[in-house]
């Protein structure tokens, strides 16, 4: 059985998977406890520009983010129009037909779900762009192995390799 970690930092380091090519260094803190930190071979050198393949994926991600922001704006406008029409019909003093109210409710719920989905994808794109900046893009968050190029081409914001994604989904 491995020794019990002495600090939260030690516990967190023990849970993180090691990346290929990462070195572990030890340092001593004021209390004398050993503190370990991973130092990537890539981060010790000056940052190199992204390869053409990753640059193309970065451009795809930026284009997709712009498209999603435009879609989000459209969804927000539709949602606000539906809300305004509800306020106007209530102020008008007449009752809407229940089928009309159901249709408006359905459209509003659909737009809210679509907006949440778009926000989620936008967040994943932000993470992928940050990983590119940190030079950790294309590395599986779970096992630390490279994510297949074909997977990144199909889903540029993927953070898991195919086998880890399959385990997550229970396949």
N, C-alpha and C positions, 0 to 999 in steps of 0.2 A: 504494500500500500504506500503511495507517495506521501511525503511529509506534508503536514497541514501548512498552508500559506500563512505568513505572519501578518501581512498587511492586505488591504483591499487591492492595492496595485499588484501584489504578488498573485492574488487570487484571480484577478482579471487576466494577467499574463498567462496563467496556467490554463484558462479556458479558451484563449484565442488559438486558432490553428496557426501553425507555422507556415509561412510562405516559402516557396522554393527560392533559394538564393538569399534568404534573410540570415543575418548573423545575430547572435545573441551576445550582448556585452553586459558586464556586471559593474555596478558602481556602489559605493558605500555612502549611506545617508548619515546625517548627524548622529542618529541613535546607534549607528554601527551596523544596522541591518543591511543586508545585501539587497540591492534593487536591480532587477534585470530589465533591459529594454532591447527591443529588436531594432537593428539598424539595417536598412536595406542597402545593398551594394549600390543600387541606383541613386539613392539619396545622398550618398557620400560624394558622388561626382557632381559636376555641374550638370544642370538639367539639359538634356538634349531635346531638340525639337521633335514633335510627334512624327511618326512614320507617315508615309502617304496614305496607307490604309486607315490608320487611326485619324488622320486629318480629315479624310473623306467621311468617316463615321461621325466625327465631331460636327462637320458641316451638316450632315443629315440630322443630328440631334438638335442643332440650333434651328434648322428649318422647321422641324417637327414642333419644337417649343413655340416658335412664332405662330404656326398654324393653330396650335392648341390654345394659345392666348386669344387669338381671333375668335375661335369657336366658343371659348368661355365668355367672351364679351357678348356674343350673340345670344348665348343661353341666358346670361344675366339680363339682357334687354327683354327677352321673351318673358322671363319670370316677372320682371317688374311691370310689363304691360298687362299680364294676367292679373297681378295684384291690383293695378290701377282700375281694371275693368270690374273687379269684384267690389272695390270701394264705390265706384260710380253706380253700379246696379243697386247696392245697398242704399245709397243716398237718393236714388231715383224713386224709392218707395214702392217698387213693384217686385214681385217674386219672379225669380228665374225658374224655368222648368227644371225639375230634378235631373233630367238627362243632360241639360246644358251644364249644370253645376258639376255633375259627375265627369263630363268631358273636360271641363276646366281643371278639376282636381287631378284627373289623370295626366293632363298635359303638364301641370305644375310639378307633380311628382316625378314624371319622366325627365323633365328638365333638371330638377334637383339631383336626381341620380346620375344623369349625364354630366352635370357640373362636377359632382364628386369624383366620378371616374376620370374626367379630364384633369382635375387637380392632382389626383393620384399619379397619373402618367407624367404630368409636369414635374412632380416631385422626384420621380424616378429618373427623369432626364437630368434634373439638377444634380442628383447624386452621381450619375454617369459622367457628367462634365467635371465635377469635382474630382472624381477618381482619375480622369484623364490628366487633370492638373497635378495631382499627387503621384502620377505614374503608377497607379494601381488598377487602372482600367483593364478589363479582360481577365482578372483574377477572381476565381470563385470565392465568395464571402465565407463559405462553409469549409471547403476542403483545401483551399489555397492553390488549386491546380488552375491551369489556363482554361479559359472558356473557349470552346471551338469557334473558329473564325466564321463558320457558316451560321452558328447561333447568333453571333454578334451582328452579322449582316442582316439576319431576319428580325432580330430584336436588339437594337443597339444599346438599350438600357438594361440588358440582362445583368444580374449580379450573381447568378448561380449557374454552374455548369449543368448540362443535361441530366447527369445522374443524380446530383444533389436536388435539382428541381423535381425530378421524378420521385425521390424519397419524400420530399416535402409534400407532394400531392398524393402520396400513398400508392404509387404505381409499382 
